[in-house]
Amino acid sequence: MSVVLVINSGSSSLKYSLVDVEREAELASGLIERIGQPSGVVGHTARVVAGPGEAAPAMLAARHSEERAIRDHGAAFDVMLQQFAAHGPDLAEHPPVAVGHRVVHGGARFFEPTPITPLVEINIDELSVLAPLHNPANLAGIRAAKAAFADVPHVAVFDTAFHQTLPAAAHTYAIDAGLARDHRIRRYGFHGTSHKYVSEAAARFVGRPLESLRQIVFHLGNGASVTAIDGGRSVETSMGFTPLEGLVMGTRSGDIDPAVQLHLARRAGLDTDGLDSLLNKRSGLLGLGGSNDMRDILAGRDAGDEAATLAYDVYVHRLRAYAGAYIAQLGGVDVISFTAGVGENAAAVRADALATLGFMGVRVDAARNAERGGTRRISADDSSVDVLVVPTDEELEIARQTLSVV
């Protein structure tokens, strides 16, 4: 059996996926939201194989939703089990051999999928100082899952792990070295599970060894990051000590002069919490264009809205800056891939991000770029660089990594 239950636990949510790794098929998925609030939301999708025996079977989805109060993460796991029992698939027929957990921050301690022991739980808890909004919730999910699935191994897969190969020159900030060491300040990078999955899928698609490729992967969703990957190893990435650094995002500012925060503290009276809220929740596309949804920004730009146009231009300007910087760091590039919500669906963003790279031989084919669905090449036949759209599958990647250590 190769079925793995993948858990992504948030502070008030529980996302889950039952994955058949051998077939690369998601058998079921669900999202339980508003945990601890008076009324919670439960969504469960069961998928039935259409065409049994196929290596990559088609799946027919049946979706179910309801509202109910969910006390805590332990209760959320009870609800999840009820959803499987009521709507399928039957866990007795598809028993998970392991549970894989997404954990946001592994610091410098974890660089591979790790079986969860009491000591690992202590380490995840200690690393909460680096990810206070994520690691405590991840740990709550782990403890609830271990109670619900006590007889199978549990494995932590860390968002930061893929970036542990960053060289010192890339992960070191130029601040007082002793202070940085005492407070564990360095570039950690995030979205690592997605960047790993996409870079490996891209290598298979172009039919070349991963070890021979210089790649740039743009993970463009509400959160966005770009990574330079040399021979399958992350050598530079845009997110840093936190997921705030780097590209313009849905509500996050990305790169900004640190002195802006000092100025706003002195002149606008913003305290630490106010600055945190500004840069993480009220900036990015939302702060500039009034919406954190790229579809709204594109519609506003097309309608002549000046704020939306500026937001789009700033967004693309940052993408181009990172593309150029990472090509320089890699000494050239063989494959550029786009993934996640914006990366997979916004043809204009892809075309505009690469429009200035003609001098490198990068050429996007307009017709191919306008197509939708699946892994595909969007570069022209005479492009010296393969430009791809590769839908990410972080759940499958977590399930693969989990199975690899059990």
C-alpha positions as CSV (number, residue, x, y, z in Angstrom):
1,M,0.0,0.0,0.0
2,S,1.2,3.5,-0.8
3,V,-1.6,5.7,0.7
4,V,-0.6,8.6,2.8
5,L,-2.8,11.1,4.7
6,V,-1.3,14.6,4.3
7,I,-2.2,17.2,7.0
8,N,-1.8,21.0,6.8
9,S,-2.9,22.4,10.1
10,G,-3.5,26.1,10.5
11,S,-4.4,28.1,13.6
12,S,-8.2,27.8,12.8
13,S,-8.2,25.4,10.0
14,L,-7.4,21.8,9.0
15,K,-6.6,20.9,5.4
16,Y,-6.2,17.3,4.5
17,S,-5.6,15.1,1.5
18,L,-5.6,11.3,1.1
19,V,-3.0,10.4,-1.6
20,D,-2.2,7.2,-3.4
21,V,1.5,7.9,-4.0
22,E,2.0,4.9,-6.4
23,R,-0.7,6.1,-8.7
24,E,-0.1,9.8,-8.0
25,A,-3.8,10.1,-7.4
26,E,-5.6,12.2,-4.7
27,L,-8.4,10.0,-3.3
28,A,-10.0,12.6,-1.2
29,S,-9.4,16.1,0.2
30,G,-11.0,18.4,2.6
31,L,-10.9,21.7,4.4
32,I,-12.3,22.4,7.9
33,E,-12.4,26.1,8.8
34,R,-13.2,28.4,11.7
35,I,-12.0,25.9,14.3
36,G,-12.8,27.2,17.8
37,Q,-15.5,29.6,16.5
38,P,-19.3,29.4,17.0
39,S,-19.9,28.1,13.5
40,G,-17.3,26.1,11.5
41,V,-17.3,25.2,7.8
42,V,-16.6,21.6,6.6
43,G,-15.8,20.7,3.0
44,H,-15.0,17.2,1.8
45,T,-14.3,16.0,-1.7
46,A,-14.2,12.3,-2.4
47,R,-12.8,11.1,-5.7
48,V,-13.7,7.9,-7.4
49,V,-11.3,6.2,-9.9
50,A,-12.7,6.2,-13.4
51,G,-10.9,3.6,-15.4
52,P,-9.3,1.2,-12.8
53,G,-5.9,-0.1,-13.5
54,E,-4.6,3.0,-15.3
55,A,-1.3,4.3,-14.2
56,A,-2.7,7.8,-13.9
57,P,-6.4,7.3,-13.5
58,A,-9.1,9.9,-14.2
59,M,-11.0,10.9,-11.0
60,L,-14.6,11.8,-10.6
61,A,-15.2,14.2,-7.7
62,A,-18.2,14.3,-5.3
63,R,-18.2,17.4,-3.1
64,H,-19.9,17.8,0.3
65,S,-20.2,20.8,2.6
66,E,-21.8,21.7,5.9
67,E,-21.6,24.1,8.8
68,R,-21.1,22.9,12.4
69,A,-19.3,24.0,15.5
70,I,-15.8,22.5,15.8
71,R,-14.3,23.0,19.3
72,D,-10.6,22.4,18.6
73,H,-8.1,20.5,16.4
74,G,-8.9,17.2,18.1
75,A,-12.6,17.7,17.3
76,A,-11.6,18.6,13.7
77,F,-10.0,15.2,13.3
78,D,-13.1,13.6,14.5
79,V,-15.1,15.5,11.9
80,M,-12.6,14.5,9.2
81,L,-13.1,10.8,10.1
82,Q,-16.8,11.3,10.0
83,Q,-16.5,12.8,6.5
84,F,-14.6,9.8,5.3
85,A,-17.1,7.4,6.9
86,A,-20.1,9.2,5.4
87,H,-18.8,10.2,2.0
88,G,-15.8,8.0,1.3
89,P,-13.4,6.7,0.5
90,D,-13.6,4.0,3.1
91,L,-10.4,4.3,5.2
92,A,-10.7,0.6,5.9
93,E,-10.2,0.0,2.2
94,H,-7.6,2.7,1.8
95,P,-5.8,2.7,5.1
96,P,-3.0,5.3,5.3
97,V,0.4,3.8,5.9
98,A,1.7,7.1,7.3
99,V,0.6,10.7,8.0
100,G,2.6,13.5,6.5
101,H,2.5,16.9,8.1
102,R,3.4,20.2,6.5
103,V,5.4,22.2,9.0
104,V,6.3,25.7,8.0
105,H,9.5,26.4,9.8
106,G,12.3,23.9,10.5
107,G,15.0,26.5,11.1
108,A,18.5,25.3,10.4
109,R,17.8,22.0,12.3
110,F,15.7,20.1,9.8
111,F,16.7,19.6,6.2
112,E,14.8,16.4,5.2
113,P,11.5,14.7,6.0
114,T,11.7,13.7,9.6
115,P,9.8,11.0,11.6
116,I,8.0,12.8,14.4
117,T,9.3,11.9,17.9
118,P,8.7,13.7,21.2
119,L,12.1,15.4,20.7
120,V,11.0,16.6,17.2
121,E,7.8,18.0,18.7
122,I,9.9,19.9,21.2
123,N,12.1,21.3,18.4
124,I,9.0,22.4,16.4
125,D,7.7,24.1,19.5
126,E,11.0,25.9,20.1
127,L,11.1,27.1,16.5
128,S,7.7,28.8,17.0
129,V,9.6,31.9,17.8
130,L,10.5,32.1,14.1
131,A,7.0,31.3,12.9
132,P,4.5,32.2,15.6
133,L,1.5,32.1,13.3
134,H,2.3,28.7,11.8
135,N,4.4,26.3,13.9
136,P,2.1,26.3,17.0
137,A,-0.8,25.4,14.7
138,N,1.2,22.8,12.9
139,L,2.1,21.2,16.2
140,A,-1.5,21.2,17.3
141,G,-2.4,19.3,14.2
142,I,0.4,16.8,14.8
143,R,-0.7,16.1,18.3
144,A,-4.4,15.7,17.3
145,A,-3.4,13.5,14.3
146,K,-1.2,11.2,16.5
147,A,-4.2,10.7,18.8
148,A,-6.5,9.9,15.9
149,F,-3.9,7.7,14.0
150,A,-1.9,6.2,16.8
151,D,-0.8,3.1,15.0
152,V,1.0,4.6,11.9
153,P,4.2,6.7,11.7
154,H,3.9,10.5,11.4
155,V,6.4,12.5,9.4
156,A,7.2,16.3,9.3
157,V,7.9,17.8,6.0
158,F,9.3,21.3,6.4
159,D,8.7,24.3,4.0
160,T,12.2,25.5,4.8
161,A,14.0,22.2,4.2
162,F,14.6,22.5,0.5
163,H,16.5,25.8,1.1
164,Q,19.0,24.3,3.5
165,T,21.4,24.0,0.6
166,L,21.7,27.8,0.3
167,P,25.3,28.8,0.4
168,A,26.4,31.0,3.3
169,A,26.7,34.0,1.0
170,A,23.0,33.7,0.1
171,H,21.6,33.0,3.5
172,T,23.6,35.5,5.6
173,Y,22.3,39.0,6.4
174,A,24.9,41.7,6.8
175,I,24.1,42.6,10.4
176,D,26.1,42.1,13.6
177,A,27.2,38.5,13.4
178,G,26.8,37.8,17.1
179,L,23.3,39.2,17.3
180,A,22.3,37.2,14.2
181,R,23.7,34.0,15.7
182,D,22.0,34.6,19.1
183,H,18.6,35.2,17.5
184,R,18.9,32.7,14.6
185,I,18.6,35.5,12.0
186,R,19.3,34.3,8.5
187,R,17.5,33.6,5.2
188,Y,15.4,30.4,5.6
189,G,13.2,30.6,2.5
190,F,9.7,29.1,2.1
191,H,7.5,27.3,-0.4
192,G,10.3,24.7,-0.5
193,T,8.0,21.8,-1.0
194,S,6.5,23.5,-4.1
195,H,9.9,24.5,-5.6
196,K,11.2,21.0,-5.2
197,Y,8.2,19.4,-6.8
198,V,8.1,21.8,-9.7
199,S,11.8,21.7,-10.5
200,E,11.8,17.9,-10.6
201,A,8.6,17.8,-12.7
202,A,10.2,20.3,-15.1
203,A,13.3,18.2,-15.5
204,R,11.1,15.2,-16.4
205,F,9.1,17.2,-18.8
206,V,12.0,18.5,-20.8
207,G,13.7,15.1,-20.6
208,R,17.0,16.1,-19.1
209,P,18.7,15.1,-15.9
210,L,17.8,17.3,-13.0
211,E,21.5,17.5,-12.1
212,S,22.4,19.2,-15.4
213,L,19.8,22.0,-15.2
214,R,19.9,25.6,-14.1
215,Q,16.3,26.5,-13.2
216,I,14.3,29.4,-12.0
217,V,10.9,28.6,-10.5
218,F,8.3,31.3,-9.9
219,H,5.7,30.3,-7.3
220,L,3.1,33.0,-7.7
221,G,0.1,32.8,-5.5
222,N,-1.3,35.1,-2.8
223,G,2.1,34.4,-1.3
224,A,4.9,34.5,-3.9
225,S,8.5,33.5,-4.1
226,V,11.1,32.7,-6.7
227,T,14.0,30.3,-6.4
228,A,17.2,29.7,-8.3
229,I,17.9,25.9,-8.5
230,D,21.2,24.6,-9.7
231,G,21.4,20.8,-10.3
232,G,18.3,20.3,-8.1
233,R,19.7,22.3,-5.2
234,S,18.3,25.6,-4.0
235,V,21.0,28.3,-4.3
236,E,19.0,31.5,-3.9
237,T,15.4,32.3,-2.9
238,S,13.5,35.5,-2.5
239,M,11.7,34.8,0.8
240,G,14.0,35.3,3.8
241,F,13.9,35.2,7.6
242,T,10.1,35.3,7.1
243,P,7.8,35.0,4.1
244,L,7.5,38.8,4.0
245,E,10.7,39.4,2.0
246,G,11.0,39.3,-1.8
247,L,8.3,39.6,-4.5
248,V,5.2,41.8,-4.3
249,M,2.4,39.5,-3.0
250,G,-1.3,39.7,-2.5
251,T,-1.2,41.5,0.8
252,R,2.6,41.6,1.6
253,S,5.0,44.3,0.6
254,G,8.0,42.1,-0.3
255,D,11.3,44.0,-0.4
256,I,11.3,47.4,1.3
257,D,14.0,49.6,2.8
258,P,14.2,48.7,6.5
259,A,14.4,52.4,7.3
260,V,10.8,52.8,6.1
261,Q,9.7,51.0,9.2
262,L,11.8,53.3,11.4
263,H,10.4,56.3,9.7
264,L,6.8,55.1,10.1
265,A,7.4,54.3,13.8
266,R,8.8,57.8,14.4
267,R,6.5,59.9,12.2
268,A,3.2,57.9,11.8
269,G,3.2,56.4,15.4
270,L,3.1,52.8,14.2
271,D,4.2,50.3,16.8
272,T,5.5,46.8,16.2
273,D,2.0,45.3,15.7
274,G,1.0,48.1,13.5
275,L,4.0,47.7,11.2
276,D,3.4,43.9,11.1
277,S,-0.2,44.4,10.1
278,L,0.8,47.0,7.5
279,L,3.5,45.0,5.7
280,N,1.8,41.6,6.0
281,K,-1.9,42.4,5.6
282,R,-2.4,45.8,4.0
283,S,0.4,46.0,1.4
284,G,1.2,44.3,-1.9
285,L,-1.5,44.3,-4.6
286,L,-4.1,45.1,-2.0
287,G,-2.3,48.2,-0.7
288,L,-1.5,49.5,-4.2
289,G,-4.5,48.4,-6.2
290,G,-7.3,47.8,-3.8
291,S,-7.5,44.0,-4.2
292,N,-5.2,41.0,-3.4
293,D,-6.7,39.1,-6.4
294,M,-4.6,39.3,-9.6
295,R,-7.8,38.8,-11.6
296,D,-9.2,42.1,-10.2
297,I,-5.9,43.9,-10.8
298,L,-5.9,42.7,-14.4
299,A,-9.5,43.7,-14.9
300,G,-8.8,47.1,-13.4
301,R,-5.7,47.7,-15.6
302,D,-7.7,46.7,-18.7
303,A,-10.4,49.2,-17.7
304,G,-7.8,52.0,-17.3
305,D,-7.7,52.1,-13.5
306,E,-4.5,53.9,-12.6
307,A,-4.1,52.3,-9.2
308,A,-4.5,48.8,-10.6
309,T,-2.1,49.6,-13.5
310,L,0.5,50.8,-11.0
311,A,0.0,47.7,-8.8
312,Y,0.5,45.5,-11.9
313,D,3.6,47.4,-13.1
314,V,5.2,47.2,-9.7
315,Y,4.5,43.5,-9.4
316,V,6.0,42.8,-12.9
317,H,9.0,45.1,-12.3
318,R,9.9,43.0,-9.2
319,L,9.6,39.7,-11.1
320,R,11.9,41.0,-13.8
321,A,14.4,42.2,-11.2
322,Y,14.6,38.8,-9.6
323,A,14.7,36.9,-12.9
324,G,17.8,39.0,-14.0
325,A,19.5,38.6,-10.6
326,Y,19.0,34.8,-10.6
327,I,20.2,34.4,-14.1
328,A,23.4,36.2,-13.0
329,Q,23.7,34.0,-9.9
330,L,23.3,30.8,-12.0
331,G,25.5,32.0,-14.8
332,G,22.6,31.4,-17.3
333,V,19.4,29.5,-17.2
334,D,18.0,26.4,-18.9
335,V,14.4,26.2,-17.6
336,I,12.0,28.9,-16.2
337,S,8.8,27.5,-14.7
338,F,5.7,29.3,-13.4
339,T,3.4,27.7,-10.8
340,A,0.6,28.4,-8.2
341,G,-2.6,30.4,-8.8
342,V,-1.2,33.4,-10.6
343,G,1.7,31.6,-12.2
344,E,-0.5,28.9,-13.6
345,N,-3.4,31.1,-14.8
346,A,-2.3,34.6,-15.6
347,A,-0.8,34.5,-19.1
348,A,-0.2,38.3,-19.1
349,V,2.0,38.1,-16.0
350,R,4.1,35.3,-17.5
351,A,4.6,37.1,-20.8
352,D,5.4,40.5,-19.2
353,A,7.8,39.0,-16.5
354,L,10.0,37.6,-19.3
355,A,9.4,40.3,-21.9
356,T,12.9,41.9,-21.4
357,L,14.8,38.7,-21.6
358,G,15.0,38.5,-25.3
359,F,18.7,39.3,-25.1
360,M,19.1,35.9,-23.4
361,G,17.2,34.1,-26.1
362,V,14.0,33.8,-24.0
363,R,11.0,33.8,-26.2
364,V,7.4,33.1,-25.2
365,D,4.9,31.9,-27.8
366,A,1.7,33.9,-27.4
367,A,-0.6,31.1,-28.6
368,R,1.0,28.5,-26.3
369,N,1.0,31.0,-23.4
370,A,-2.8,31.5,-23.8
371,E,-3.5,27.8,-23.4
372,R,-4.7,26.4,-20.1
373,G,-4.4,23.2,-18.2
374,G,-1.6,20.8,-17.2
375,T,2.1,20.9,-17.5
376,R,3.0,22.6,-20.8
377,R,5.7,24.5,-22.7
378,I,4.9,28.1,-23.5
379,S,8.3,29.1,-25.0
380,A,8.7,29.4,-28.8
381,D,10.5,26.8,-30.8
382,D,13.5,29.0,-31.3
383,S,13.7,30.0,-27.6
384,S,17.1,29.1,-26.0
385,V,15.4,28.6,-22.7
386,D,12.5,26.2,-22.0
387,V,9.6,28.2,-20.4
388,L,7.0,26.0,-18.7
389,V,3.8,26.1,-16.7
390,V,3.9,23.4,-14.1
391,P,0.9,23.0,-11.8
392,T,2.3,22.4,-8.3
393,D,1.2,19.5,-6.1
394,E,2.5,20.1,-2.6
395,E,0.3,17.3,-1.2
396,L,1.8,14.7,-3.5
397,E,5.3,16.0,-2.7
398,I,4.6,15.8,1.0
399,A,3.2,12.3,0.6
400,R,6.2,11.2,-1.5
401,Q,8.7,12.5,1.1
402,T,6.7,10.9,3.9
403,L,6.7,7.5,2.2
404,S,10.4,7.8,1.5
405,V,11.3,7.7,5.3
406,V,8.7,5.0,6.4
